[in-house]
Amino acid sequence: MSKKIGIRQATLEDLSTLLQFEQEIVKVERPFDITIKEGHVSYYDLAQMVQDPESHVVVAEIDGKLVASGYAIPKKARHYLDHEWYAYLGFMYTDPEYRGLGINAKIVDELKQWSVQNGFKEIRLTVYSDNLPAIRAYEKVGFKKHIIEMRLE
């Protein structure tokens, strides 16, 4: 039996769950990035983002339970690119119990629609190069590898 997946804009009432999702993202990303600080780390000001009319924070719900999240925000492009602004996607998380149901694709589709409606012709996101499941998920919804950031200690 397939469950109905609802995608909606996040509200402040969702904040406690969104903060839990953020910590799950940090936990998943730590093995990919040895430079993430120990202890509690916060990537986003989620309360501010949810209330910001320039941002689009969304959640997926199944039977009233929040199971996934994502956002689109405007970012200024580098001066030499052919676009001044682009939509940047992030905060992509799906509860492991609900993976494989196409929820990430639905969230990305909603964020793409918002981006196009707001005049963005370019949509970008970042993903760790060793995070192969995430890369496959993004490629499945149309993203292409573009650049690899490298570091030296």
C-alpha positions as CSV (number, residue, x, y, z in Angstrom):
1,M,0.0,0.0,0.0
2,S,1.5,3.4,-1.0
3,K,1.2,6.3,1.4
4,K,0.3,9.8,0.4
5,I,3.3,12.1,0.5
6,G,2.4,15.8,1.1
7,I,4.9,18.6,0.4
8,R,4.3,21.9,2.1
9,Q,6.0,25.0,3.3
10,A,7.6,24.6,6.7
11,T,6.3,26.6,9.7
12,L,7.7,27.5,13.0
13,E,5.6,24.7,14.5
14,D,7.9,22.3,12.6
15,L,11.1,23.8,14.1
16,S,11.8,21.1,16.7
17,T,11.7,18.4,14.0
18,L,13.7,20.5,11.6
19,L,16.4,20.9,14.2
20,Q,16.5,17.1,14.6
21,F,16.8,16.7,10.8
22,E,19.7,19.2,10.9
23,Q,21.6,17.1,13.5
24,E,21.0,13.9,11.4
25,I,22.5,15.7,8.4
26,V,25.6,16.7,10.5
27,K,25.9,13.1,11.7
28,V,25.8,11.8,8.1
29,E,28.2,14.4,6.8
30,R,30.9,14.1,9.5
31,P,32.5,11.0,8.0
32,F,32.8,12.9,4.7
33,D,34.4,16.0,6.2
34,I,37.0,15.8,8.9
35,T,36.9,19.6,9.3
36,I,33.4,19.7,10.9
37,K,33.9,20.6,14.6
38,E,33.3,18.1,17.4
39,G,30.2,18.5,19.5
40,H,26.9,20.2,18.6
41,V,27.1,22.0,15.2
42,S,24.4,24.0,13.6
43,Y,24.5,24.7,9.9
44,Y,21.4,26.9,9.5
45,D,19.4,29.4,11.3
46,L,16.2,27.5,10.6
47,A,13.8,29.8,12.5
48,Q,15.0,32.7,10.4
49,M,14.9,30.7,7.2
50,V,11.4,29.5,7.8
51,Q,10.2,33.1,8.3
52,D,12.3,34.6,5.5
53,P,10.1,35.5,2.5
54,E,13.2,35.1,0.2
55,S,13.7,31.5,1.3
56,H,11.6,28.4,0.6
57,V,11.8,25.8,3.3
58,V,9.7,22.7,2.6
59,V,8.8,19.5,4.4
60,A,7.3,16.2,3.4
61,E,4.6,14.7,5.5
62,I,3.2,11.2,5.6
63,D,0.2,10.6,7.8
64,G,0.9,13.9,9.6
65,K,4.5,12.9,10.4
66,L,7.4,15.1,9.0
67,V,9.7,12.7,7.1
68,A,11.9,15.0,4.9
69,S,13.0,18.6,4.3
70,G,14.8,20.8,1.9
71,Y,15.2,24.5,1.1
72,A,15.9,26.9,-1.8
73,I,17.5,30.2,-1.2
74,P,18.8,32.9,-3.5
75,K,22.6,33.2,-3.8
76,K,24.7,35.8,-5.6
77,A,26.7,34.3,-8.4
78,R,30.3,35.1,-9.0
79,H,30.7,38.3,-11.1
80,Y,32.1,36.5,-14.2
81,L,29.1,34.1,-14.6
82,D,26.3,34.6,-17.1
83,H,23.7,34.8,-14.3
84,E,23.7,37.3,-11.4
85,W,21.7,35.1,-9.0
86,Y,20.9,31.4,-8.6
87,A,18.8,29.2,-6.4
88,Y,20.8,27.2,-4.0
89,L,19.2,24.0,-2.7
90,G,20.2,22.5,0.7
91,F,18.9,21.0,4.0
92,M,18.0,17.9,2.0
93,Y,17.1,15.2,4.5
94,T,14.8,12.1,4.4
95,D,14.2,9.9,7.4
96,P,15.9,6.6,6.7
97,E,12.6,4.7,7.3
98,Y,11.1,6.6,4.3
99,R,13.9,6.5,1.8
100,G,13.3,5.0,-1.6
101,L,9.8,6.3,-1.9
102,G,10.7,9.2,-4.2
103,I,10.3,11.8,-1.5
104,N,13.5,13.6,-2.3
105,A,12.4,13.9,-5.9
106,K,9.1,15.5,-4.8
107,I,11.0,18.0,-2.6
108,V,13.4,18.8,-5.4
109,D,10.5,19.3,-7.9
110,E,8.8,21.7,-5.5
111,L,12.1,23.6,-5.0
112,K,12.7,23.7,-8.7
113,Q,9.2,25.1,-9.3
114,W,9.7,27.8,-6.7
115,S,13.0,28.7,-8.2
116,V,11.6,29.0,-11.7
117,Q,8.6,31.0,-10.4
118,N,11.1,33.4,-8.7
119,G,13.0,33.9,-11.9
120,F,16.1,31.7,-11.3
121,K,17.5,30.1,-14.4
122,E,20.3,28.4,-12.5
123,I,19.8,25.9,-9.7
124,R,22.8,24.5,-7.7
125,L,23.5,22.4,-4.7
126,T,26.6,20.9,-3.1
127,V,27.3,17.3,-2.1
128,Y,30.3,15.6,-0.8
129,S,32.2,13.7,-3.6
130,D,32.2,10.5,-1.6
131,N,28.5,10.6,-0.8
132,L,27.5,8.4,-3.7
133,P,23.9,7.7,-2.6
134,A,23.2,11.5,-2.5
135,I,24.9,12.0,-5.9
136,R,22.8,9.2,-7.5
137,A,19.7,10.8,-6.0
138,Y,20.5,14.2,-7.4
139,E,21.5,12.8,-10.8
140,K,18.2,10.9,-10.9
141,V,16.3,14.3,-10.7
142,G,18.5,15.9,-13.4
143,F,21.5,17.4,-11.7
144,K,24.9,17.0,-13.3
145,K,28.3,17.1,-11.7
146,H,29.9,20.4,-12.2
147,I,32.9,21.2,-10.1
148,I,34.9,19.5,-7.3
149,E,36.2,21.6,-4.5
150,M,39.6,20.4,-3.2
151,R,41.4,21.2,0.0
152,L,45.0,21.0,1.3
153,E,45.9,20.9,5.0
